[in-house]
C-alpha cells in the first residue's frame, strides 16, 4: 500500500492508502481540490524517497505556486514532464511522445517505488477519439503496473459526456469522486470512494476540507 499523503484518507482506505501497482482516477469539477490531492500524494512519496514524476499540460511554475498555496514546501520537487519549465516537454498534440517519455522515466527508476501523477487525461480525451484513448490508456496503465508504481490521474467532471468518464473509469483500480453539494445557501464539498482495489465497497459520502495546512476527510453527517 502507498500513502495518499492525507492521513484521514489513508484511514478511510484501511490505514495504508492506495493499493500498490494500481491506477487511481480522481473525478471532480474544476477548482474543487483534485490537484491538491495529487500534490499531497507526490509530497508523501518525496518524503519517503520514492521516485515521483508529475506529467502536466501546465507550466512547472504554475504547479509549484499551487503546491505552495496548498501548504506544501517546494524544497523537494518531482521530476517533470510539463508544457514549459522542464527538460522533457508535454505536448498534448503528441500523445505518443507523452506515453513514451513517461514510460522511459519510469524504466530508468525501476529499482525504486514509483509515483506518477498527471492532469493530462481530460485534455487528451477532448483532443482524441474515445476508442483510441481507451486503447492508449489501457496499454499505458498495463505497462506501468509491471513496475512497483502507483499512477494517479485527474479527470474534469463536466468536461466530457457521462459515457466517456464511465468508460475510462473501467480502466482504473480506484475511482474517487469529488463534488459540491448545494442546499440553500450552503455548499458542502463531498468525497466518495466509488471503488478501490482490494477493498469492500465504501458507501456514502465524506466531507473534505482543503487549507494551506493540509487536507482532511471526515464523515458527512446531515
N, C-alpha and C positions, 0 to 999 in steps of 0.2 A: 504494500500500500504506500501511497505517496501523499504527504500532507498537502492540503489545499492552501495552507498559509493562513487559514481562518480557523482558530481552534473550535469555535462553536459549530462550524460546518463539518470539521473533522468528527466531532462528537455525533452529529446527525448521521454521518455516513459510517458510524460504527467505530469511532475514535481514531481511525487511521487515515482517512481521506480517500482519494481516488484509487481505484484498483491499478496495480502495476500492469504494464503492457496494455494500456487501454487508450481509447479516444473519447473525450468528453466534449459535448456541444452545449453551449450556453446560449439560450434564445431569449431575446427581450427587445423592447423598443430603445431607440437612441437615448443616451444620457441616463439610463436607469442604474448603471453601475456594473455592466458586464465587463468592461475593460478593467475596472478596479479588481474584480475577482481574478482576472488574469494576472494583474500586476502582483498581487499577493502570492499567487501560485509561483510566479517566477522568483519573487524575493525569497520565498521559503527554500527554493532549490539553490539559489546562490549562497545562502547561509550554510546549507548542508554540503556545499561543494559539488553539486550536480552541474552537468553541462546544460546551460539554458540558452535557448535560441528563440528570438522574437521575430516573427515574419509579419511585416505590416505594410500596408499601402500608404502609410503616413510617414512624414519625416521623423527621424530619430529624435530631434529636439522637441517635437510635439509630445512624443511618448514620455520622454524624460520629465517634461513640465507637468504632465498629467500624474506621473508617479509621485513627484514631489508634492503635488496638490493632494494626493491620497495619503500623505504621511510616510511615504517610502523614500528613504535616502538613496541617492544615486552614486554612492561611492563604489558600489559593486553594480555592474550592469551586465546584461546578457550579450551574447553575440547577436548581430542584427542582419536581417535581410529586409531592407527598407527602401522607400521611394527616394530618399536622399539622406545623406549623413552616414552612410555605411559603405564599405568597400564593395559589398555584393548588393546589387540593385534589385528591387522588387518592381517589376513592370507587369501590370495587370493585363497588358495585351499579349503577354508571353507566358501563359500558364505552364507550358512545358519547362521553361527555364526556372520558374519558381519551384516546381517539384524537383527538378534535377539539383538545384543548389541546396535545397532543404535536405534532400537525401545524402548529398555529398558531405554536408556539415555533420549530419548525424553519424555517417560512416566513419568520419575522422575521429569521432569521440566514442566509438562503440564499446570501449572498455569502461565507460562511466555510466552512471544513471543519467538519463536524458529527459529534459523537459522542453517541449516545444509549445509556444503559444502563438496564435495567429488571428488576425482580423480580416483576412482576405477571402474567406469563404463566400460571404454575401456579394461583394463586388464581382467575383468570378462567376457567380450564379447569374448575375444580371447581364454579364457580357457574353455568356456562352449558353448553348442549349442544355437543357436539363439532362438529357440522356448522356451527352458527352461528359458533363460534370459528375454524373453518378459514377461512371466508369473511372474518371480521373481520381476522385476522392476514394473510391473503393480500393484502387490499386495503391495509392499513396499510403492510406492507413494500414493496409495489409503489409506493405514493406516496412513501415515504422514499427509495427508490432513484432518484427523479428529481432528488434533491439530492446534493451532494457529502458523503455521510454514511455512517457505519458504525453499525449497530444491533446492540447486544449484549444478549442476553436470557438469563435463568436459568430452568431447569426442575428441579423436585424429583423425583428418581427415587424410586419407591416411593409417590408420592402419586397416581399415575394408573395405569390398566391399561396394559400394554405397547403395545397398539394405538394408544392416544391419543398417546403420545410419538412412536411411529413415524410416525403421520400428520402431526404437527406438524413433525417433522424434515425432511419433504419440502419445506417452505416455505423452509428456511434454506439459505444458500450454504455455511455452515460449521457443523459439529457437533463439539463436543468433549465427550468423556465423562470424568468423574472418578469413581473408585470405590475401595473399600478391598479389598485382597487379604489374606485371613487364612490363615496357615499356622502351625498350632500356636498358640503364644502371640504370634506376630509378626503385626503388622498393618502393611501397606505401602500408602500412598496411591499410586494409579496414575492415569495420564493417557493418553488416547488421542484422536487426531485421526481421527474417523470419516470426515469428508470436509471439503474446503476448496476453494472455487472457484479454479480456475487451477493447482492443484497435483496431481501424481500421487498415488495412494494412499500414505498413510504407515502402514505395517503395524507392528503391535506396540504395546506399552505403554511408557510412560516413567514414571519416578518423579518425584514433585514434593514440594517442601517449602515450608512457609509459616512465616515468622517475622516479628518486628517490624522486620526489616531488609529484607524483600522476599520474593520468591517465586522459586523456581528449578526448572527442569525438566531432568532428567538421564536418560540411558539406563538402562533397567531390565535388570539382569543377574542371572539366577538361578543 
